[in-house]
Amino acid sequence: MNKIYETPLLISLPDPFPLKNFRGYFTDKEKVFKRKIKNGIKKFLLSRTIYMR
């Protein structure tokens, strides 16, 4: 679970941050993470709608 909290911190650092490769790596990770969240929300909403019926 730690990685989830680390990525936004790294991305929010100012641009002249020395580890540029790191930033690229984490933005990639963030994209994957966002996609996972989207899918998770979709699944959650679907399960809720089924439950509501």
PyMOL Python script that loads the backbone (N, CA, C, O; Angstrom):
from pymol import cmd

cmd.read_pdbstr("""\
ATOM      1  N   MET A   1       0.818  -1.211   0.000  1.00  0.00           N
ATOM      2  CA  MET A   1       0.000   0.000   0.000  1.00  0.00           C
ATOM      3  C   MET A   1       0.858   1.271   0.000  1.00  0.00           C
ATOM      4  O   MET A   1       0.389   2.330  -0.416  1.00  0.00           O
ATOM      5  N   ASN A   2       2.108   1.174   0.461  1.00  0.00           N
ATOM      6  CA  ASN A   2       2.956   2.367   0.568  1.00  0.00           C
ATOM      7  C   ASN A   2       3.138   3.089  -0.765  1.00  0.00           C
ATOM      8  O   ASN A   2       3.101   4.319  -0.818  1.00  0.00           O
ATOM      9  N   LYS A   3       3.335   2.322  -1.844  1.00  0.00           N
ATOM     10  CA  LYS A   3       3.593   2.932  -3.160  1.00  0.00           C
ATOM     11  C   LYS A   3       2.490   3.929  -3.530  1.00  0.00           C
ATOM     12  O   LYS A   3       2.761   4.975  -4.120  1.00  0.00           O
ATOM     13  N   ILE A   4       1.259   3.598  -3.181  1.00  0.00           N
ATOM     14  CA  ILE A   4       0.125   4.460  -3.509  1.00  0.00           C
ATOM     15  C   ILE A   4       0.355   5.858  -2.934  1.00  0.00           C
ATOM     16  O   ILE A   4       0.062   6.857  -3.591  1.00  0.00           O
ATOM     17  N   TYR A   5       0.871   5.927  -1.730  1.00  0.00           N
ATOM     18  CA  TYR A   5       1.063   7.230  -1.083  1.00  0.00           C
ATOM     19  C   TYR A   5       2.347   7.903  -1.545  1.00  0.00           C
ATOM     20  O   TYR A   5       2.445   9.130  -1.527  1.00  0.00           O
ATOM     21  N   GLU A   6       3.342   7.103  -1.961  1.00  0.00           N
ATOM     22  CA  GLU A   6       4.611   7.690  -2.388  1.00  0.00           C
ATOM     23  C   GLU A   6       4.481   8.435  -3.711  1.00  0.00           C
ATOM     24  O   GLU A   6       5.062   9.509  -3.870  1.00  0.00           O
ATOM     25  N   THR A   7       3.725   7.884  -4.666  1.00  0.00           N
ATOM     26  CA  THR A   7       3.725   8.466  -6.004  1.00  0.00           C
ATOM     27  C   THR A   7       3.245   9.912  -6.042  1.00  0.00           C
ATOM     28  O   THR A   7       3.925  10.735  -6.653  1.00  0.00           O
ATOM     29  N   PRO A   8       2.118  10.277  -5.431  1.00  0.00           N
ATOM     30  CA  PRO A   8       1.693  11.675  -5.534  1.00  0.00           C
ATOM     31  C   PRO A   8       2.732  12.637  -4.955  1.00  0.00           C
ATOM     32  O   PRO A   8       2.906  13.742  -5.470  1.00  0.00           O
ATOM     33  N   LEU A   9       3.415  12.229  -3.902  1.00  0.00           N
ATOM     34  CA  LEU A   9       4.437  13.076  -3.297  1.00  0.00           C
ATOM     35  C   LEU A   9       5.550  13.351  -4.295  1.00  0.00           C
ATOM     36  O   LEU A   9       5.973  14.496  -4.455  1.00  0.00           O
ATOM     37  N   LEU A  10       6.031  12.301  -4.974  1.00  0.00           N
ATOM     38  CA  LEU A  10       7.120  12.482  -5.931  1.00  0.00           C
ATOM     39  C   LEU A  10       6.690  13.369  -7.086  1.00  0.00           C
ATOM     40  O   LEU A  10       7.462  14.206  -7.555  1.00  0.00           O
ATOM     41  N   ILE A  11       5.461  13.186  -7.544  1.00  0.00           N
ATOM     42  CA  ILE A  11       4.997  13.958  -8.692  1.00  0.00           C
ATOM     43  C   ILE A  11       4.803  15.424  -8.305  1.00  0.00           C
ATOM     44  O   ILE A  11       5.000  16.317  -9.130  1.00  0.00           O
ATOM     45  N   SER A  12       4.419  15.670  -7.062  1.00  0.00           N
ATOM     46  CA  SER A  12       4.154  17.043  -6.638  1.00  0.00           C
ATOM     47  C   SER A  12       5.436  17.827  -6.351  1.00  0.00           C
ATOM     48  O   SER A  12       5.385  19.034  -6.115  1.00  0.00           O
ATOM     49  N   LEU A  13       6.593  17.140  -6.373  1.00  0.00           N
ATOM     50  CA  LEU A  13       7.855  17.840  -6.142  1.00  0.00           C
ATOM     51  C   LEU A  13       8.115  18.822  -7.285  1.00  0.00           C
ATOM     52  O   LEU A  13       7.658  18.600  -8.406  1.00  0.00           O
ATOM     53  N   PRO A  14       8.848  19.908  -7.009  1.00  0.00           N
ATOM     54  CA  PRO A  14       9.134  20.902  -8.049  1.00  0.00           C
ATOM     55  C   PRO A  14       9.871  20.293  -9.242  1.00  0.00           C
ATOM     56  O   PRO A  14      10.519  19.254  -9.117  1.00  0.00           O
ATOM     57  N   ASP A  15       9.767  20.951 -10.399  1.00  0.00           N
ATOM     58  CA  ASP A  15      10.340  20.385 -11.617  1.00  0.00           C
ATOM     59  C   ASP A  15      11.851  20.187 -11.599  1.00  0.00           C
ATOM     60  O   ASP A  15      12.315  19.167 -12.109  1.00  0.00           O
ATOM     61  N   PRO A  16      12.635  21.089 -11.048  1.00  0.00           N
ATOM     62  CA  PRO A  16      14.089  20.838 -11.027  1.00  0.00           C
ATOM     63  C   PRO A  16      14.490  19.723 -10.066  1.00  0.00           C
ATOM     64  O   PRO A  16      15.548  19.786  -9.439  1.00  0.00           O
ATOM     65  N   PHE A  17      13.654  18.720  -9.956  1.00  0.00           N
ATOM     66  CA  PHE A  17      13.951  17.567  -9.104  1.00  0.00           C
ATOM     67  C   PHE A  17      14.995  16.707  -9.813  1.00  0.00           C
ATOM     68  O   PHE A  17      14.795  16.322 -10.965  1.00  0.00           O
ATOM     69  N   PRO A  18      16.103  16.401  -9.144  1.00  0.00           N
ATOM     70  CA  PRO A  18      17.242  15.759  -9.821  1.00  0.00           C
ATOM     71  C   PRO A  18      16.938  14.403 -10.470  1.00  0.00           C
ATOM     72  O   PRO A  18      17.465  14.101 -11.541  1.00  0.00           O
ATOM     73  N   LEU A  19      16.096  13.589  -9.835  1.00  0.00           N
ATOM     74  CA  LEU A  19      15.886  12.238 -10.372  1.00  0.00           C
ATOM     75  C   LEU A  19      14.783  12.231 -11.436  1.00  0.00           C
ATOM     76  O   LEU A  19      13.675  11.749 -11.203  1.00  0.00           O
ATOM     77  N   LYS A  20      15.120  12.782 -12.615  1.00  0.00           N
ATOM     78  CA  LYS A  20      14.134  12.897 -13.699  1.00  0.00           C
ATOM     79  C   LYS A  20      13.618  11.516 -14.104  1.00  0.00           C
ATOM     80  O   LYS A  20      12.428  11.349 -14.373  1.00  0.00           O
ATOM     81  N   ASN A  21      14.526  10.515 -14.149  1.00  0.00           N
ATOM     82  CA  ASN A  21      14.109   9.167 -14.537  1.00  0.00           C
ATOM     83  C   ASN A  21      13.064   8.647 -13.569  1.00  0.00           C
ATOM     84  O   ASN A  21      12.106   7.977 -13.953  1.00  0.00           O
ATOM     85  N   PHE A  22      13.274   8.972 -12.314  1.00  0.00           N
ATOM     86  CA  PHE A  22      12.341   8.559 -11.271  1.00  0.00           C
ATOM     87  C   PHE A  22      10.950   9.105 -11.555  1.00  0.00           C
ATOM     88  O   PHE A  22       9.951   8.392 -11.460  1.00  0.00           O
ATOM     89  N   ARG A  23      10.909  10.390 -11.905  1.00  0.00           N
ATOM     90  CA  ARG A  23       9.620  11.043 -12.169  1.00  0.00           C
ATOM     91  C   ARG A  23       8.889  10.322 -13.289  1.00  0.00           C
ATOM     92  O   ARG A  23       7.694  10.047 -13.181  1.00  0.00           O
ATOM     93  N   GLY A  24       9.611  10.014 -14.370  1.00  0.00           N
ATOM     94  CA  GLY A  24       8.994   9.310 -15.487  1.00  0.00           C
ATOM     95  C   GLY A  24       8.446   7.976 -15.031  1.00  0.00           C
ATOM     96  O   GLY A  24       7.334   7.587 -15.390  1.00  0.00           O
ATOM     97  N   TYR A  25       9.238   7.281 -14.237  1.00  0.00           N
ATOM     98  CA  TYR A  25       8.846   5.960 -13.748  1.00  0.00           C
ATOM     99  C   TYR A  25       7.565   6.060 -12.940  1.00  0.00           C
ATOM    100  O   TYR A  25       6.656   5.244 -13.093  1.00  0.00           O
ATOM    101  N   PHE A  26       7.500   7.066 -12.082  1.00  0.00           N
ATOM    102  CA  PHE A  26       6.338   7.171 -11.204  1.00  0.00           C
ATOM    103  C   PHE A  26       5.104   7.684 -11.942  1.00  0.00           C
ATOM    104  O   PHE A  26       3.984   7.306 -11.598  1.00  0.00           O
ATOM    105  N   THR A  27       5.289   8.539 -12.954  1.00  0.00           N
ATOM    106  CA  THR A  27       4.113   8.986 -13.691  1.00  0.00           C
ATOM    107  C   THR A  27       3.507   7.792 -14.428  1.00  0.00           C
ATOM    108  O   THR A  27       2.287   7.666 -14.526  1.00  0.00           O
ATOM    109  N   ASP A  28       4.373   6.919 -14.945  1.00  0.00           N
ATOM    110  CA  ASP A  28       3.883   5.688 -15.578  1.00  0.00           C
ATOM    111  C   ASP A  28       3.091   4.878 -14.574  1.00  0.00           C
ATOM    112  O   ASP A  28       1.989   4.410 -14.859  1.00  0.00           O
ATOM    113  N   LYS A  29       3.673   4.717 -13.387  1.00  0.00           N
ATOM    114  CA  LYS A  29       3.007   3.949 -12.333  1.00  0.00           C
ATOM    115  C   LYS A  29       1.660   4.587 -12.016  1.00  0.00           C
ATOM    116  O   LYS A  29       0.673   3.888 -11.786  1.00  0.00           O
ATOM    117  N   GLU A  30       1.626   5.918 -12.005  1.00  0.00           N
ATOM    118  CA  GLU A  30       0.398   6.617 -11.653  1.00  0.00           C
ATOM    119  C   GLU A  30      -0.692   6.338 -12.682  1.00  0.00           C
ATOM    120  O   GLU A  30      -1.856   6.140 -12.332  1.00  0.00           O
ATOM    121  N   LYS A  31      -0.298   6.324 -13.970  1.00  0.00           N
ATOM    122  CA  LYS A  31      -1.274   6.035 -15.028  1.00  0.00           C
ATOM    123  C   LYS A  31      -1.910   4.671 -14.785  1.00  0.00           C
ATOM    124  O   LYS A  31      -3.130   4.522 -14.833  1.00  0.00           O
ATOM    125  N   VAL A  32      -1.053   3.670 -14.520  1.00  0.00           N
ATOM    126  CA  VAL A  32      -1.549   2.315 -14.254  1.00  0.00           C
ATOM    127  C   VAL A  32      -2.467   2.345 -13.044  1.00  0.00           C
ATOM    128  O   VAL A  32      -3.532   1.728 -13.034  1.00  0.00           O
ATOM    129  N   PHE A  33      -2.031   3.082 -12.015  1.00  0.00           N
ATOM    130  CA  PHE A  33      -2.800   3.155 -10.767  1.00  0.00           C
ATOM    131  C   PHE A  33      -4.165   3.784 -11.019  1.00  0.00           C
ATOM    132  O   PHE A  33      -5.176   3.299 -10.512  1.00  0.00           O
ATOM    133  N   LYS A  34      -4.199   4.868 -11.805  1.00  0.00           N
ATOM    134  CA  LYS A  34      -5.465   5.537 -12.113  1.00  0.00           C
ATOM    135  C   LYS A  34      -6.395   4.593 -12.861  1.00  0.00           C
ATOM    136  O   LYS A  34      -7.596   4.550 -12.592  1.00  0.00           O
ATOM    137  N   ARG A  35      -5.824   3.822 -13.820  1.00  0.00           N
ATOM    138  CA  ARG A  35      -6.633   2.882 -14.585  1.00  0.00           C
ATOM    139  C   ARG A  35      -7.230   1.855 -13.629  1.00  0.00           C
ATOM    140  O   ARG A  35      -8.407   1.508 -13.734  1.00  0.00           O
ATOM    141  N   LYS A  36      -6.409   1.371 -12.694  1.00  0.00           N
ATOM    142  CA  LYS A  36      -6.893   0.392 -11.711  1.00  0.00           C
ATOM    143  C   LYS A  36      -8.029   0.989 -10.894  1.00  0.00           C
ATOM    144  O   LYS A  36      -9.025   0.314 -10.632  1.00  0.00           O
ATOM    145  N   ILE A  37      -7.891   2.239 -10.493  1.00  0.00           N
ATOM    146  CA  ILE A  37      -8.943   2.903  -9.710  1.00  0.00           C
ATOM    147  C   ILE A  37     -10.223   2.970 -10.530  1.00  0.00           C
ATOM    148  O   ILE A  37     -11.303   2.644 -10.036  1.00  0.00           O
ATOM    149  N   LYS A  38     -10.096   3.399 -11.799  1.00  0.00           N
ATOM    150  CA  LYS A  38     -11.273   3.509 -12.675  1.00  0.00           C
ATOM    151  C   LYS A  38     -11.994   2.168 -12.760  1.00  0.00           C
ATOM    152  O   LYS A  38     -13.208   2.089 -12.572  1.00  0.00           O
ATOM    153  N   ASN A  39     -11.223   1.105 -13.049  1.00  0.00           N
ATOM    154  CA  ASN A  39     -11.814  -0.226 -13.153  1.00  0.00           C
ATOM    155  C   ASN A  39     -12.452  -0.626 -11.837  1.00  0.00           C
ATOM    156  O   ASN A  39     -13.534  -1.213 -11.817  1.00  0.00           O
ATOM    157  N   GLY A  40     -11.787  -0.309 -10.739  1.00  0.00           N
ATOM    158  CA  GLY A  40     -12.310  -0.646  -9.422  1.00  0.00           C
ATOM    159  C   GLY A  40     -13.638   0.052  -9.175  1.00  0.00           C
ATOM    160  O   GLY A  40     -14.579  -0.550  -8.658  1.00  0.00           O
ATOM    161  N   ILE A  41     -13.710   1.341  -9.553  1.00  0.00           N
ATOM    162  CA  ILE A  41     -14.949   2.106  -9.355  1.00  0.00           C
ATOM    163  C   ILE A  41     -16.059   1.510 -10.219  1.00  0.00           C
ATOM    164  O   ILE A  41     -17.193   1.350  -9.768  1.00  0.00           O
ATOM    165  N   LYS A  42     -15.713   1.183 -11.474  1.00  0.00           N
ATOM    166  CA  LYS A  42     -16.718   0.577 -12.365  1.00  0.00           C
ATOM    167  C   LYS A  42     -17.270  -0.697 -11.740  1.00  0.00           C
ATOM    168  O   LYS A  42     -18.484  -0.886 -11.659  1.00  0.00           O
ATOM    169  N   LYS A  43     -16.363  -1.570 -11.298  1.00  0.00           N
ATOM    170  CA  LYS A  43     -16.794  -2.834 -10.688  1.00  0.00           C
ATOM    171  C   LYS A  43     -17.658  -2.561  -9.466  1.00  0.00           C
ATOM    172  O   LYS A  43     -18.683  -3.210  -9.257  1.00  0.00           O
ATOM    173  N   PHE A  44     -17.231  -1.593  -8.662  1.00  0.00           N
ATOM    174  CA  PHE A  44     -17.963  -1.256  -7.437  1.00  0.00           C
ATOM    175  C   PHE A  44     -19.369  -0.773  -7.783  1.00  0.00           C
ATOM    176  O   PHE A  44     -20.345  -1.205  -7.171  1.00  0.00           O
ATOM    177  N   LEU A  45     -19.471   0.130  -8.772  1.00  0.00           N
ATOM    178  CA  LEU A  45     -20.780   0.660  -9.175  1.00  0.00           C
ATOM    179  C   LEU A  45     -21.660  -0.453  -9.723  1.00  0.00           C
ATOM    180  O   LEU A  45     -22.851  -0.523  -9.420  1.00  0.00           O
ATOM    181  N   LEU A  46     -21.058  -1.330 -10.539  1.00  0.00           N
ATOM    182  CA  LEU A  46     -21.828  -2.451 -11.094  1.00  0.00           C
ATOM    183  C   LEU A  46     -22.373  -3.319  -9.976  1.00  0.00           C
ATOM    184  O   LEU A  46     -23.553  -3.668  -9.968  1.00  0.00           O
ATOM    185  N   SER A  47     -21.502  -3.671  -9.025  1.00  0.00           N
ATOM    186  CA  SER A  47     -21.941  -4.537  -7.927  1.00  0.00           C
ATOM    187  C   SER A  47     -23.028  -3.838  -7.121  1.00  0.00           C
ATOM    188  O   SER A  47     -23.954  -4.484  -6.631  1.00  0.00           O
ATOM    189  N   ARG A  48     -22.917  -2.515  -6.984  1.00  0.00           N
ATOM    190  CA  ARG A  48     -23.935  -1.764  -6.227  1.00  0.00           C
ATOM    191  C   ARG A  48     -25.271  -1.773  -6.962  1.00  0.00           C
ATOM    192  O   ARG A  48     -26.321  -1.969  -6.350  1.00  0.00           O
ATOM    193  N   THR A  49     -25.229  -1.560  -8.286  1.00  0.00           N
ATOM    194  CA  THR A  49     -26.487  -1.513  -9.027  1.00  0.00           C
ATOM    195  C   THR A  49     -27.178  -2.868  -8.956  1.00  0.00           C
ATOM    196  O   THR A  49     -28.398  -2.942  -8.810  1.00  0.00           O
ATOM    197  N   ILE A  50     -26.390  -3.949  -9.059  1.00  0.00           N
ATOM    198  CA  ILE A  50     -26.964  -5.293  -8.950  1.00  0.00           C
ATOM    199  C   ILE A  50     -27.575  -5.450  -7.557  1.00  0.00           C
ATOM    200  O   ILE A  50     -28.660  -6.010  -7.398  1.00  0.00           O
ATOM    201  N   TYR A  51     -26.856  -4.946  -6.552  1.00  0.00           N
ATOM    202  CA  TYR A  51     -27.320  -5.060  -5.166  1.00  0.00           C
ATOM    203  C   TYR A  51     -28.594  -4.237  -4.959  1.00  0.00           C
ATOM    204  O   TYR A  51     -29.501  -4.654  -4.239  1.00  0.00           O
ATOM    205  N   MET A  52     -28.650  -3.072  -5.593  1.00  0.00           N
ATOM    206  CA  MET A  52     -29.810  -2.181  -5.430  1.00  0.00           C
ATOM    207  C   MET A  52     -31.074  -2.840  -5.989  1.00  0.00           C
ATOM    208  O   MET A  52     -32.157  -2.691  -5.422  1.00  0.00           O
ATOM    209  N   ARG A  53     -30.936  -3.559  -7.087  1.00  0.00           N
ATOM    210  CA  ARG A  53     -32.089  -4.244  -7.682  1.00  0.00           C
ATOM    211  C   ARG A  53     -32.569  -5.305  -6.702  1.00  0.00           C
ATOM    212  O   ARG A  53     -33.535  -6.015  -6.984  1.00  0.00           O
TER     213      ARG A  53
END
""", "prot")
cmd.dss("prot")
cmd.show_as("cartoon", "prot")
cmd.util.cbc("prot")
cmd.orient("prot")
